[in-house]
Amino acid sequence: MPLLVAACLVTLCARAHVPDAPVQLEPIEVRGSADPGATPAASAGQIDRPELDAHASQRAGDLLELIPGFITTQHSGEGKANQYFARGFNLDHGTDFAVSIDGVPLNLSSHGHGQGYLDLNFLIPELVAGYDYRKGSYSLRDGDFVTAGSAELRWVDDTPTLLQVSVGEYGERRGLVAGSRRGAGGTLTMGADYSVNDGPWALPMDQRSARGLLRYVRESAEAGSSLSLSAYDNRWTASDQIPGRAVADGRLDRFGFVDPTSGGDTHRYMLSASHWQNTADAQWSATAYAVDYRLQLFSNFTYFLDDAVNGDQFEQFDARRYYGARIDRRQPLTLLGRDAALVAGVDTRFDRIGDVGLYRSAARTRLETVRRDAIDDWRLGGFAGLELSASPWLQVIAGTRLDRYAYDVRSRSGLPDRSGDELQWSPKLSLILGPWAATQFYVNAGRGFHSNDARGDDGSEGFDPLAAARGAEFGLRSTALPDLELALALWTLQLDSELVYVGDAGQTEPNNASRRRGAELALRYHPFEWLGFDADWTVTRTRLDDAAGADRVPNAIPRAGRAAVGVRVTPALQLGVQVRHFDGAPLIEDGSVSARDSTRADLLLRWAATPKLDLRIELLNAFDADDADIEYFYESRLAGEAAPVADRHFHPALPRLLRATVRATF
């Protein structure tokens, strides 16, 4: 922690965007809601656009790191979904944390690479207005994949016309053009960016990525509607995780590679429409969407362990279209003389996975089909609840969800076809007490779940399509001290036994039930108009049930924190530092091997040179820490090795990287 304290000099100061008039950045902002009663749980919050502007980031997915205790990393090429960690979960690529944007769910079930696969690389960060986040499974709105929590992202409704160019080390180049036009009673926003990146790797990443957004919004005080179309294409070469022994003896550079043909390509095209309306006696909203998605991914994590001639490369393929809709309604009423409201909603989603497969390959050429399937995957869920102001100091939110999950797996590789369905009942309760002395208390409890990969149904009785989670939380939010906002949460979570489908192997693996409990502390301190500070620290204990001597969950991070300090030097210049730290997690179940701690400091400078021109300079990993983004422990074999070797395998964190961004607004 010394570095965490010593390095605090950058984020909050840059929390502003350049206004159209005087050359002055907006006041320093910090994370979270200033109103202690604005959220239904102590661990819930909101991130807005100025806070995203103040966040120095390596990748688009890093915008979620403003959630206390949430970590994003990468173990392959930058076109692949991030690896996520939160609340004692190795979320892999998203299994236990649900993310949506303007009502469109982004997690992909029965995915070629992993259940709940969550790829945020399609985002244009400058066109994200912000997001609401929630921990645990206490919200009636949350269904599948919400055990650790959820985040609801929002596109911007309008933006100034802007031209932006970014240049960074290691061949990083990016250009963005965006703007809004008003007419016909609404606002049309358009944006497009294109980026290339080789990275610091001995094998250039050769990433080529294009993103676009077209969004029309029309609203009044009583009603509003939107229509959004986004497009994303990406291709890249990957340097996957490498064995520590080969770096230690000089066979590989720290940024080296084993298989030069790993990598992939992907696309995502999304169309969504929404409408909301406030009537005299109710508020309601509706959203519908359609998504076309494809991923072709080549990986090699064990090198020549299974095939000494061709190597162990494998291809994962996923091509699908999915469609869905959601309707929510809130009707205020009076109950026993107190203000209350009935809330209800229904959502449905259908995934037509036309082709999902796993193949053994060499140099991106298919050698053998491990399995290939077509899957229909359907979800239908509904909720009903009551919001009641039971007294001046007590608010109650109580209700339940009922979800149905059904699947139909049709094998294209000679395996038995499978189909099935399951219901999940999820009661939820939240109590909000106070405020007393500018402090609000929260008690939350609820049941949630995540679905398992439909291909995990191998005919055995042990397969469970839905794995339930039961959680509870006690917390507080306070503004009792001048200029200080504080949030504290103590929580516990139990996850049922489940079967896990391992996409890299094309088979299922059993897993015990698990128990997690932890504490989260977040604060923001703004003593002067020119100075701001925020920090969070989370501690988690994760254990498997009925696994004496081998009860650790690999990659379940026990402690994580983030701190940021910002100083507005002049009205046009802001400086800051943000520091992220997480402790090493156990890499195997008996806890005998653990990952190393990781600490990264990022510097950020924002200068409004003129009313229409600003400069942003980021120095990422400022102290050039040679940490790992992620580590694993397993057996592999390199060419020339006579036998498999159990070893640490790691993907290095990016080295110190300087990036400059110039933005002109019109």
Number of C-alpha atoms within 10 A of each C-alpha: 9 6 13 19 12 10 22 23 25 32 34 36 34 33 29 21 18 23 17 14 9 13 19 21 24 18 20 26 25 28 24 28 16 17 14 24 21 15 19 22 29 31 28 22 22 21 21 20 19 21 25 25 20 29 26 25 17 17 16 18 23 21 23 22 18 20 25 26 27 20 26 21 20 24 24 21 23 25 28 26 22 27 22 24 25 25 34 28 23 20 24 19 25 27 26 30 28 27 25 17 17 18 20 24 19 17 22 24 24 26 25 28 28 22 27 27 26 28 21 22 21 23 20 20 19 17 21 18 19 24 22 17 23 25 24 30 30 31 29 26 18 22 27 27 27 28 31 24 23 23 23 18 22 18 20 16 18 20 19 15 16 17 17 18 16 18 18 18 15 16 16 19 19 18 18 19 17 22 18 18 14 13 8 7 9 17 19 21 24 22 22 19 18 17 18 19 21 20 22 18 17 15 18 18 24 18 23 18 23 19 22 21 22 17 22 20 21 18 15 10 7 11 15 16 18 20 18 20 18 21 19 22 20 23 24 24 24 29 27 26 28 30 30 17 15 17 14 11 9 9 10 17 14 19 20 22 19 21 22 16 19 26 27 24 19 21 20 20 19 19 18 22 21 20 18 19 17 15 11 8 9 15 17 18 18 19 21 20 22 19 21 16 18 20 23 20 25 27 27 26 22 23 21 22 20 14 13 15 10 14 21 21 26 27 28 24 21 23 20 21 17 20 20 21 20 20 18 19 19 20 17 17 15 11 12 8 9 12 15 20 19 17 22 21 20 19 20 18 21 18 21 17 22 14 17 24 24 25 22 23 21 22 14 18 14 14 14 13 15 15 19 22 21 20 24 19 22 19 18 19 22 20 22 20 20 19 21 22 19 15 12 10 13 16 20 19 23 22 22 21 24 17 21 16 20 17 23 17 21 19 19 16 12 10 13 12 17 17 16 13 16 13 14 20 16 24 22 23 20 23 19 23 19 18 17 11 10 14 19 24 25 24 21 24 22 24 28 31 25 24 24 25 27 26 27 23 24 15 11 8 7 13 20 22 24 24 21 21 24 22 23 21 24 20 21 24 28 23 19 13 11 9 12 16 24 23 24 21 22 20 22 20 24 21 22 18 19 22 22 20 23 17 20 17 14 18 16 17 11 12 13 16 17 21 19 19 19 19 19 23 21 25 21 25 19 20 12 10 11 17 21 27 27 25 24 22 19 25 19 22 18 23 21 20 18 11 14 11 9 15 18 23 22 23 23 24 27 20 22 26 24 27 26 30 28 30 23 24 12 12 15 19 20 31 24 29 29 28 26 22 21 21 18 20 25 23 21 19 18 16 15 10 17 19 21 15 15 18 22 24 27 28 25 26 22 27 22 22 14 17 18 17 20 22 18 19 20 23 22 22 23 18 15 15 16 16 19 21 18 22 25 23 19 15 16 22 23 18 12 8 12 10 12 15 16 13 18 20 24 21 24 23 20 21 17 18 19 18 18 16 18 16 19 18 18 11
